[in-house]
Amino acid sequence: MTLDRLWAGWRSSYIDGVAAEPSEHPDDCLFCRLAAMSDEDALILERTDRTFTVMNAYPYTSGHVMVAPLRHVGDLQSLDADDAAAVMHATQRACGALQRAYDPDGLNVGVNIGRVAGAGVPGHVHVHALPRWSGDTNFMTSVAEARVLPEPLRKSWEKLRAVWPRP
């Protein structure tokens, strides 16, 4: 018996909403909308005067977070020096929290700029940070665009909030 299809119903909401074409208008931007929501509703882990860090609603693995500037810009070179430094410092805190919460063998940290580079939200630059373990296959989907996540997204948020460093 072979597995011909594996249902991944979450993909349709991603394709219909999150992966829309980039917009110059912050009102149309997922990250701008998330930043306006409460921490609990948006699963925001940290807010600073220039950045916020949020759980990825469509994670590659448990603990997958995204760090974004509050300012609506589409690429790294459009960040001023203070915003760029703030994004990097927030990414450092995210990596520390991921290591404390998950004790991974490594971390993936990266930025996808533009649709062809893999950006799901190409109009608002953001940094991905996620834990990795020897032998895992979730970063590059191995079967029918499905991922195996061992814990609910809210539990990942709670786990990371418990160890998040306070600025």
C-alpha positions in Angstrom: 0.0 0.0 0.0 1.3 3.4 -0.9 0.3 6.8 0.3 -0.9 8.8 -2.7 -2.2 11.9 -0.8 -1.7 13.4 2.6 -4.1 16.2 3.4 -2.6 19.5 4.5 -5.7 21.6 4.8 -3.9 24.5 6.4 -2.3 25.3 3.0 -5.5 26.7 1.5 -5.8 29.5 4.1 -2.2 30.3 3.6 -2.6 30.5 -0.2 -5.8 32.5 0.0 -4.8 35.0 2.6 -1.2 35.2 3.8 0.5 34.6 0.4 -1.3 37.5 -1.3 0.6 39.8 -3.5 2.8 42.3 -1.7 1.2 45.7 -0.9 2.7 49.1 -0.4 -0.2 49.7 2.1 0.4 48.7 5.7 -3.4 48.1 6.1 -3.0 45.2 3.7 0.0 43.7 5.4 -0.1 40.6 7.6 2.8 41.8 9.9 1.2 45.3 10.3 -2.1 43.6 11.3 -0.3 41.3 13.7 1.5 44.2 15.4 -1.8 45.9 16.0 -3.3 42.8 17.8 -2.9 41.8 21.4 0.1 39.5 22.3 -2.3 36.6 23.2 -4.3 36.8 20.0 -1.3 37.2 17.6 1.0 34.9 19.6 3.5 37.7 19.9 6.5 36.8 22.1 8.1 40.2 22.4 7.6 43.8 21.5 10.2 46.6 21.5 9.9 50.2 20.3 11.2 49.0 16.8 10.4 45.3 16.5 8.1 42.4 17.4 8.7 38.7 17.5 5.8 36.4 16.7 5.1 32.7 16.3 4.9 31.5 12.7 1.3 30.3 12.1 2.5 27.9 9.4 5.7 26.6 11.0 8.3 24.4 9.6 8.8 22.9 13.1 7.7 23.7 16.6 9.2 26.9 17.9 9.4 28.6 14.5 9.3 32.3 15.1 9.6 35.5 13.0 11.2 38.8 13.9 9.9 41.9 12.1 10.4 45.6 12.3 7.4 47.6 13.2 8.1 49.8 10.2 6.5 48.5 6.9 9.5 47.9 4.6 10.1 45.2 2.1 13.8 44.6 2.2 16.9 44.9 4.4 18.4 47.9 2.7 15.3 49.9 3.4 15.8 49.6 7.2 17.6 52.4 8.8 20.6 51.5 11.0 18.6 51.6 14.2 15.9 49.3 12.9 18.4 46.9 11.4 20.3 46.7 14.7 17.0 46.3 16.6 15.9 43.4 14.3 19.3 41.7 14.8 19.1 42.1 18.6 15.6 40.7 18.7 16.8 37.8 16.6 19.6 37.1 19.1 17.0 37.0 21.9 14.8 34.7 19.9 17.7 32.3 19.3 18.6 32.3 23.0 15.0 31.5 23.9 14.8 28.7 21.3 17.9 27.1 22.7 16.6 27.3 26.2 13.1 26.1 25.4 13.9 23.3 22.9 17.6 22.4 23.4 18.0 21.9 19.6 21.1 20.6 17.9 21.2 23.8 15.8 19.1 26.7 14.5 18.1 28.0 11.1 18.0 31.8 10.9 17.2 33.4 7.6 15.5 36.1 5.5 13.6 35.5 2.3 13.2 38.7 0.3 10.8 38.6 -2.6 8.3 36.0 -3.8 10.9 34.0 -5.9 13.2 33.8 -2.8 10.4 32.1 -0.9 9.0 35.1 1.0 5.4 34.3 2.0 4.9 37.9 3.0 7.1 39.8 0.5 6.1 43.3 1.4 7.3 43.3 5.0 10.9 42.1 5.7 11.2 39.6 8.6 13.7 37.1 9.9 12.8 33.4 10.5 14.4 31.6 13.4 13.7 27.9 14.1 15.2 25.0 16.1 16.7 22.0 14.2 17.6 18.5 15.3 19.9 15.9 13.8 17.9 13.8 11.5 14.8 16.0 11.2 13.3 16.5 7.8 10.8 19.3 8.5 12.7 22.2 7.0 12.4 20.9 3.5 9.1 19.1 3.4 9.6 15.5 2.6 6.1 14.1 2.0 3.3 15.9 0.1 3.9 19.3 1.5 2.9 18.1 5.0 4.7 18.8 8.2 4.6 16.9 11.5 4.4 19.2 14.5 4.7 17.5 17.9 3.0 20.4 19.8 0.2 22.9 19.3 1.2 26.4 18.3 -0.1 28.0 21.5 2.0 25.5 23.6 5.1 26.5 21.6 4.2 30.2 22.4 3.8 29.4 26.1 7.0 27.5 26.2 9.0 30.3 24.6 7.3 33.0 26.7 8.4 31.2 29.8 12.1 31.5 28.9 12.1 34.7 26.9 14.7 37.2 28.0 13.4 40.5 29.2 15.1 43.5 27.6 
